[in-house]
Every structure is written in structure tokens, then in C-alpha cells.
Amino acid sequence: MRVHVEKNELVVELSERIDASNAGAVEDEIREAIRLHPGQPLCLDARKLTYISSAGLRIMIKLRKELGPGLTVCNVSSEVYDIFDTTGMNLIITIRKRMREISIDGCEVIGKGASGTVYRLDEETVVKIYNGGEEILPVIENDQRNAKQAFVCGIPTAIPFGIVRAGDRYGAVYEMIDARNLNEIVSEDPAALSWVIPKYAEFIRSLHENEAHESQLPSVLDRYMETLDAAAPLLSEKTGMKIREFLRNIPENRHVIHGDIQLKNVMFSNGEMVLIDLDTLCTGNPVFEFAALFATYIAFNEVDPLNTTEFLGIDKDTGARIFHETLREYLRISGGENFWEGRGEAGNGGGPGEAGTGEGSGEAVSAEDRLREAEKKIRIAGYLRFLTILLIEKKDERSEKKERYIRHAEEQLEELVNVVNKG
């Protein structure tokens, strides 16, 4: 067996077969490699492995008990993976399938975004090649899991066909959808917003009608709490406490939300809308869906008025229109159901399109008043989403513009928590 160290990981390449006849010798060689390289994580490279018996599996169980999560098995063929799956080994050991190698030379580019580039592989499939190297694999794996989960839940999305490698980069293959994203449609013809926004708002509402168990998708509230923890050094202690209280007061539920449902991530095909880029898919209150839209279409432009022009091909006013009119239409068609202000939650009376009572005031509240109140609260969550992008998703980026974005979010949060808490 070949032994080498790669990226601070001890790699032991397994032979073609491991069974009762050679299991003892294989274990001895692995343990000798561990002895010579103490303290390093162990990766058993199974690219040559065609069969493993119970004797071989027992070796891995012993190593797992000794090394814990420091043991992985990589480059596993589909046939061998079936053995791991049948025996439940994949439940206790991190096992990675061997990736299909592809070439994107000469492939048509059909889309490009901040996280990667989409190429047409053939008439049936496309591949999204992500920026970065191996460190991006957990993101791709999460996107694939979410796409499968969304598909079986009846949420319209492209069928995922697995993770591939193209040179030193990685990607995910999906079915080819004969479609354009909504952002392309609107950037080419701003007048299309008149029909796009009603369909878009209805699509978002229909997505939120789905529910998922906590074991299927993560909670969006947990993500926002993580952001608040990361932002704690930037905010006053008092503001941090108020924001934490604000988040805890948002009614929790298990509605499926995309988490970044900007127009670029919604395809339009044969009159129907289809979701893509599902790495942010989660569950929670729909207020967080609009918080992400606020960050995309409002917050970035407040510091840099040309931001959406540069990244989305639409001007600042169009971005603001997308956010405000989509929220208005969503609240109108949903009646506020399942939304923060909906169905009398927190003592608020009827839905946003109905007469209701203020919080303990006994006064009638108009639909416009409810819309403004909803926007105030969305803004707080929106600036937290803004900070998620800056402090977590772009944590390695260093620029003067990023620092200005962060300062702006700090100032807005310090001001907004006082206004909302008074209300």
C-alpha cells in the first residue's frame, strides 16, 4: 500500500481487495503508517478497492473508535459504497464517493454568479463549477442534499445528479432546464416587472406552504444567532441583547424558506418557476426570506448605489421596487398567514389586508401601517443577513468597501432596535 502525506493528512491507499486472507496484514501496514505519522488525520484512499469483507470493515470500526472523526474513507466506488451503506458504516465514518472527472473545455457558459459558473454539458445536463478548491465541497454537498430534499417535498427544483471534479475545481451536475432566470428577464426588460412580481410573490408564498421536520433542514433562526455571535464585538452590549430578544420573539415555525430567493435564483420555464442554488435552504418564519431580499436589493445599495447594477444588471430604483412590491404583494395574497404580523400573532389582530388592532392599543391598523411595521422588523433581520454575507460568507475578503458595509450595518442596527422595541 502506498502511504503519503497530503495537505496535512495521512493518506493510505488501500489494495484491490480486503478480506479474511489479508485483513491482518492490511491492519498492520495501516498501524505502522499511523506510528510513523502520529497525530495526523487518517484518510483511507479506496480508489483501487473493489471489495471489502466483514474482516476489513472490522478494521475500520477499530480505527474509528481510536481516531474518532479523524478517520475518513475517500474515493469509494459506487459498488463498494453499497457495502458501506448496507452495513451502516456510512453512519459512523465519513465516507466520500469517488467523483466523476469531467472536462468543461469548449462547454457553453450559460450563467455566472458570485459562487461559480454554470456550463452546459449536453442537451440533458448542466454543471455548476464552484469557485475554490476542496474547501468548497461541504457547500456543494449541502446544496445537493437540499436539492434532493426539496424535490421529494414537491418543491420545484432541478434534479441533482451528483458531484464532479473538473481539474482542480469541483461542481454539481443538474438536469438541463430550458429556462432563463428572472433576473435576466428583468434586466433586459424592466417593464417585465409588472407580470414578474405577482408571479414571483405567489411562488414565494407557495414555497412557504411547505413544511419540513427539523431533521430534514436546518433552522434559519440558528443561522441568524450565529451571525449575531460573530457580530457581537461590533455592537454595543445593549444592542446585542436587544437584537437577541428581537430574534427570540419571532414566532418559530417549520415553513420551508429558500434563504436567498433573489430573482437570480429563480428560473422561469414554460410558464413555471423553478428554484436553484439551494445551499441556503432552511426552515423558519418567512420574515427571514424577506430579510435576505432586503440585504440583496436595499442594504448593499445604501452604501454603494451601483451595487445591483454591477452584480445584477439592474439599477438601485429597480432593486428597491423588487423588494417593496414583492413584499406588498406577498402580504396581500397570503393575508399575512404564517408571517410575523399574521393571524393575530403577538396580539396584532387580523392579517395585513384586514382591519385589526394595534399591539394592545385597541386602535384599527391599516394594511399600509402593517406593511410599514413589517418592513421595520424585516430591516433588522435584513442587516443581520447583510452581516452574514460580510462576516461569514466573505470572511476572508479584505477591502475598504467591505469595512464601509460593516459600519453601515452596525449604525442601522443600533438605531433600528430602539425604534422597533419602542413599537
N, C-alpha and C positions, 0 to 999 in steps of 0.2 A: 504494500500500500504506500502511495506517495503521501508524504507529510510536508506541509509548508505553512508559513505564517503569512496571512494576507489581511491588511487593514486591521492589525492588532487582534486578529482572530486565528486560532489554531485550526487548520483545515486538514482533515484526514480523509483521503479518497478511498472509499470502500471498494472491495473487489466485486466481481460479477454476481457471485452467489455467497450467501451466508447461511449455512445450515449446521446440523449437528456434527458434520465431519470436520468443519474448520472454525466453528464458533470460538473455541478456546484460544486458538492461535490469533484470531482477529481481535479478541478482547485483550490479549497480551500486548499486541502491537499498539492498540489504542492507548492502553495504560502507560506504555513506555513513552509514547509521544506526549502524554499529559505530564509525565515525570520530568521530561526534558524542557517543557514549556509551562512551568507552574503559573497558576493564576490567570491564564488566558481563557476566554470563552472558547468552547469547542464546537466546530461545525463539521458534521459528518457529510461529506460530499458523495451523494448517491447517483451521480450521473451515469456510472457504469453498472450500477446494481440492477439486476434483472429478477432476483428472487431473494426473499428473506424468510426463514422459518421461525418457529417459536423460540428456538435456541438463540437466534440473532436478536429477536425482539427482547428477550430477557436481558441481553447485554445492555440494550438501550434503556431499559427500565432501571437497571442498577446505576447506570451513568446519570440518569435523570434524578435519582434520589441523591446522588453525591454532588452533582453540579447545579441542580435546580434549573432556573431559566437560562443558565449559561450554556445549555446544550441546544443545538438546532440541527436539523437534518435538511439539507438543501438539494436542489436539482433532482427531485424524485420524479420518476416516470409515472404516467397515469396508472400503469399496471401495478407497480409497487405501492403507489399511493392507496390503491384499493385495499391492499393488505393492511396498511396502517389504519385506514378508515374502518374496515370491518372489525378489527381488533380493538378499536378505541384508542390506539396510540396517539392519534392526532389530537386527542383531548388533553393529553398530559405533556406532549412535546411539540415544540414549534416545528412544523414540517412544511417546507416550501416545494411546490411542484417545479419541475423543470420548465423553463419558459421557452416558448416557440421563438425562434430567431426569424426576424423579417428584415426586408430592405425597403426603405422608403425612397430610394433613388428613382427619380422620374415620376413619383406619385403626385397627383394634383393636390395642391393646398386648397382646402375648402373652408377653413376657418382658423383664426389665430386669436389667442387671448393671453391674459397675464400668466396663466399656469401652463400653457403649452400650445401645440399646433395640431390641427386635425387634418389628416390626409385621407384621400380616397384610395383604398387598397384595390378594390374591384367593384363590380356592379352591385355586390351584395353587402360589402362591409366597409367600414371606415376605421381608422385608428387614431386615437389621440395620443401624441407623443408628449410627455410631460417634460418641463424644464427641470434640470437637475439630474443626479445620478441615483445610486441605490437608496439614498436617504428619503427619496420621494415614494418608495414602494409602499409604506404603510398608508399613504394618502390614496394611492391607486387601489390598493386592496380594499380600503374603506369605501371608495366610490363604487367598486364592483359589488360589494356586499349590499350597499344601499340600493343600487340599481336592481339587483335581484329581489330584494325585499319590497321595493316599490312595485315591481312588475307583478309579483304574486298577490299584492294587496289591491291590484286593479288600477294603480296609478299609471297613466300613460307615460311611458319612457322607452328608450331604445333598449333592445335585448343585449346584455353584455356577453361577450364570447371569450373572455379571458385576458390575462396579462401577457404581454410580449416584450421582447428586447430588440431594439434597433441600434446596433453598435454599442455605444456606452450609455445609451438612454433607454428609458422604459415607457411603455404605453399600454393602453387598453383598447381592445377591439370591440366594436359595436356593430349592430346591423345598420345598413345604409338606409337612412330616411330621406326620401325625396322631399326636402323641406328647406326653408330658409328661417333663420331666427328672426324674432320680432324686431330686434334692434336694427337689423339690416333693412327691413321693410320701412321702418320709421325714419331711419337716417336718410334713405333715398327719397322718401315722400312723407314729409311731416304731416301732410293732410290726412294720411292713413290713420293717425291717432284717433280720429273721430269714430272709426269702427274697431280699431285695435283695443282701445281702453275698455269698452264694455265687455268684449270677449275675454280679455286678459283678466279683468276683475272677476268675472264669472268662473274662469279657470282656476284662479287662486282660491275662490270660495269652495269650488268642488274638491280641490286638493285637501282643504281643511276639514271636509266632511269625513275624511278617512281617519281612523284611529289605529294606533299601534301599541302593543304591550311594551313595557319598559325594557324587556329583554331583547326586543327587536331593534329599537332605535334609541339613541341617547336623548337625554333631556336637554332642551335648549337652555333652560334656566341654569343648569350646571355649567354650561359654557360661559354664560354671562357672569356667573360668580367667579369663574376662573379669571376672566378678564378684569373684574373688579379687584381681585387679589393682585394681579400684575400691575394694575394702575394705582394701587394703594400709596406707593411712595410719591405719586404726583399730586394727590389730592389731600386736602386737609382732613384730619381725623373725623371732624364733624360731618363733612360732606360724604366721606366714605361710609359712615354709619347710616346717613340718610338714604344713600343710594341702595345700600344693602336692605334697609327696611322697605324701600320702594319696590325692589325686586321681589321680596318675600310676600308683598301684598298683592302681586299679580296673581289672579286666580289660575291655579295649575290645572292642566288637563292633558290628555294624550293625543291631541289632534296632530296629524302629520303636517309639518311645515318644511319647506324646501331650505330656508335659511339664507338663500341668495337668489331669489327668484326675479332678478332683473331681466329685462327683455332679451338680453343676450343668451340667457339660459332657457328660453322657451322657443321651441321650434314650431313653425306653422306648416302643416302638411295636409293637403286635401281638405281644408276647412277645419281641421282639428289641431289642438295644441299638444305638444309632447315635451316633457322635461328632459334636460340633460345636465351634466355636471352635478352629481348627487352626493358629493363628499360632505356637504353641509346638511344633508337630510337629517331631521330630528323630530322630536315631538314637543309640544308646548302650546302656550297661548298665542293666537295669531298676531298679537301686538308685536311679537318679535319678528314676524315676517315683514311687517311694515317698517320696523326699526332698521332692518337690513336695506330696504329700499331707500329709506331716508339717508342712510350713510352714502349709498351709491349716487343718488340723484340730487341731494341737497348739501350734506356736510362737506364733501370734498370741494364742491364749487364755492362754498363760503370762503374758503382760503384761496383757492385758485379757480377763478371764473371760467378758465379754459379747460378744466379737468375733463368734463364729459365730452367736450369737443375733441380732445386729444385721444381719449381712450374709447369712446363710444360713437364718435362722429355726430353727436347732437349738441346743440348749444345749451347754455345754462337754463334759459327760459323753458326750453322743451323738456329738460330734465325735471324741472320743478312742476311742470304741467303733468308729466307722467306720474309723479308721486302723488300730488294733491288730488287729481281727478280719479286715479285708481283707488285711493283710499275712500273718497266720497262715494264712488260707485259701489265699492265693496260693502260699505256700511248700508247703502240703500238697499241692495239686493239681499243682503243677509239679515237685515233688521237688527244687526248688532249681535246676533246669536253667537255664543261662544267667544265673543270679543270682550275686552275689559269692561266696556260700558253696557254690555248686553244683558237683557232679561232681568233687570233689577239688581244686578250684582253690586255688592257693597252699598246697597241702599239707593241705587240710581234709577229705579223705575223702569219704564219701557225701553224698547230699542231706540237707536238713534233716529229712526224715521218717525217716531211717535212722540206724543206729549208724555212727559214723565215728571218726576220730581227731582229736585237737586238733592245733594247729599245732606239729608237732614233739614233742608230748608223749607220743604213743602211748596216750593215755587215751581211753576211749569218751566221746562227746559226745552228749547227748540232744537231741531236737528242740527242747525248751524252751531249752536252752543256746544252740543255734544261732540260735533266734529272738531271744534277748536280744543275742547278738553282732551279728546283722544289724541290730537296732534301734540299737545304739550307732553303727554306721557310717552308717546312714541319717540319724541325728540330725545328724552333722557336715555331710553333704551338704544336709540339710534346713535348717540355719541359713544355709548359703550361698544356698539358694533364697530363704529369708527375706530375705537381704540383696539378692538380685537384685531383688526386688519393691521394697524400700525405696530402694536406691541407684541403680537403673537405670530400672525401670518407673515409679517415683514420684519421680524425681529432682527435679522442680520443686515438689513438695509440701513445705511447711514447717509443722511443728507440734510441740508438746511431746511428744505421744504418739508421733510418728514417732521422735523422739530417744530415747525410752524403749525403743522396739522395737530400735533400733540398738544401744544399750548392752547390752540383754539378749542379743542375738545375739553381740556381742563376748565377753561374760563366759562364755557357754556354750561358744563355740569354744575359748577359752583353756583351759577345763577339760577339754573332751572330747578334744582332740587328744592330751593327755598320757595319758588313760585308754586310748584305743584303741591308741596306739603302744606302750604297755606290754604290751597284749594280743597 
